Amino acid sequence: MSKQELVILGQDGADGCCPTLLAAPLDEGLAETLAKVFKALGDPVRLRLLSMIASRAGGEVCVCDLTPAFDLSQPTISHHLKLLKQAGLIDSERRGTWVYYRLLPEMTDRLAAILTRPAGAPPAEPAGAAS
């Protein structure tokens, strides 16, 4: 299993904040990083897993509680969790036989910030809208 370096979004600007998608065009590096995160989110099973982890009271959930919610094998669930972890959306900790997963809210907060329209910016006009 390869260990990938986690790229922290929002650490490349002078003020430590990413530009939003609606404020400025993304540079190539940030676009590639974001594409990996959005690709990890681009599967219904992974979205459900992320939601189940994020909404769990106490902030973490055992893989033994995630697997029964799906009509998938345990290795398939583990693969989906691995992709979410590689994207920097979740983290895990092994305790004895079981692995416990928790959300990394820094990443979801950064995604929300990147997708948010800058304060005071008017909504974009649809293409072809009459003036």
C-alpha positions in Angstrom: 0.0 0.0 0.0 1.5 3.4 -1.0 1.5 6.3 1.4 0.5 9.5 -0.4 1.5 12.9 0.9 -1.6 14.8 2.0 -1.8 18.1 0.3 -3.3 20.8 2.6 -5.6 23.0 0.6 -5.3 26.7 1.3 -1.7 26.8 2.3 -0.4 28.3 -1.0 -1.7 31.8 -0.9 0.0 34.7 0.8 -2.8 34.9 3.4 -3.1 31.1 3.7 -6.5 31.0 2.0 -7.5 29.5 -1.3 -9.3 31.6 -3.8 -12.8 30.5 -4.4 -13.9 28.9 -7.7 -16.0 32.0 -8.3 -13.3 34.6 -7.5 -10.4 33.6 -9.7 -9.4 30.8 -12.0 -7.7 27.9 -10.2 -4.1 27.2 -10.9 -3.1 23.8 -12.3 -1.8 22.4 -9.0 -4.9 23.3 -7.0 -7.2 22.1 -9.7 -5.4 18.7 -9.7 -5.7 18.4 -5.9 -9.3 19.4 -5.9 -10.1 17.0 -8.7 -8.7 14.1 -6.5 -10.9 15.1 -3.6 -14.0 15.5 -5.8 -13.3 12.2 -7.5 -13.3 10.6 -4.1 -16.7 12.2 -3.4 -18.0 11.2 -6.9 -19.3 7.8 -5.8 -22.6 7.3 -3.9 -21.1 4.7 -1.6 -18.3 7.0 -0.6 -20.7 9.9 -0.1 -22.9 7.7 2.2 -19.8 6.5 4.1 -18.6 10.1 4.6 -22.1 11.1 5.7 -22.3 8.2 8.2 -18.9 9.1 9.6 -19.5 12.8 9.8 -23.0 12.5 11.4 -22.0 9.9 14.0 -22.4 11.0 17.7 -19.0 11.2 19.2 -17.3 12.0 15.9 -16.1 8.5 15.0 -17.4 5.2 13.9 -16.1 1.6 13.8 -15.8 0.0 10.4 -17.9 -2.9 12.0 -20.8 -0.4 12.1 -20.4 0.8 8.6 -20.2 -2.5 6.7 -23.7 -3.8 7.5 -25.3 -0.7 6.0 -24.2 -1.7 2.5 -24.8 -4.7 0.3 -21.1 -4.8 -0.4 -18.2 -7.0 0.8 -16.0 -5.8 3.6 -13.0 -5.5 1.3 -15.0 -3.2 -1.0 -16.0 -1.0 1.9 -12.4 -0.9 3.0 -11.4 0.2 -0.5 -13.9 3.1 -0.5 -12.7 4.1 3.0 -9.1 4.0 1.8 -10.0 6.4 -1.1 -11.7 8.8 1.3 -8.7 8.7 3.5 -6.2 9.3 0.7 -8.3 12.3 -0.4 -7.8 13.8 3.1 -11.5 13.6 4.0 -11.3 11.1 6.9 -8.7 9.6 9.2 -8.5 6.3 11.0 -7.2 4.6 14.1 -6.8 0.9 14.7 -7.9 -0.3 18.1 -7.3 -4.0 18.5 -9.1 -5.8 15.7 -11.2 -2.8 14.5 -10.5 0.4 12.7 -12.3 3.6 13.8 -12.9 6.4 11.3 -13.5 10.1 11.9 -14.1 13.1 9.6 -11.3 15.6 9.0 -13.4 18.8 9.2 -10.6 21.0 8.0 -10.9 19.5 4.5 -14.7 19.8 4.3 -14.4 23.4 5.6 -11.9 24.1 2.9 -14.1 22.6 0.2 -17.0 24.7 1.5 -14.8 27.8 1.4 -13.6 27.1 -2.1 -17.2 26.6 -3.4 -18.6 29.7 -1.6 -19.2 32.9 -3.6 -17.0 35.7 -2.2 -18.8 38.0 0.2 -20.6 40.8 -1.6 -20.3 39.3 -5.0 -23.4 39.3 -7.0 -24.7 36.1 -8.4 -23.5 35.3 -11.9 -25.9 36.0 -14.7 -26.8 33.0 -16.8 -25.3 32.9 -20.2 -27.5 34.5 -22.8 -29.5 36.5 -20.2 -31.0 39.6 -21.5 -29.9 42.9 -19.9 
